Amino acid sequence: MRLFVALEIPSTVRENLAELLKSLRSMSPQTRWARPENLHVTLKFIGEVSEARLADIRNALVGVRSEQPVTLDFRRLGFFPNEKHRRVFWAGIDASPNLKTLAADIEAATEKLGIPAEKRPFSPHLTLARFEHPRLLEKLGPAIQESAGRDFGSLCAKDFHLIESKLEPSGAEYTTLESFPFAAEV
């Protein structure tokens, strides 16, 4: 099974981003656009593991806690790895400082199980598209610039989710296996 840990985004954020993606998709249908229903904030990509390891992963995640919920504001648009070499189009996230701590705690809990740590620094974002050919962006540039400063909504999260990803010909299919409350009610 292919697993990751993530925060779900609220329907208002999802709808706002779906509206943006719909307008951009019409300008560049050959781009690999994210499906709005699959948008999430990845905290840890676990990767392929045997089903036999699932109980250990669940046990490791159940102990992750934060004193406060995590707050996130979804705004800005940008590219990975950078503006010159645009391969991934993303929506940015301004988050409370404990988001990075939460991601680090999840990383530490899974690393104890022998799951390799991520080599890149944690950078919260929502992946909106992947570009095989950066030249496809020529048509999209002005439309993306128009929406670059747009605010897409916010989230106050008190739980994270262990999600299975099945790669299908139509794209990834996600199934939430379990939810983990990490912060007390405020």
Disulfide bonds with the S-S distance in Angstrom:
none
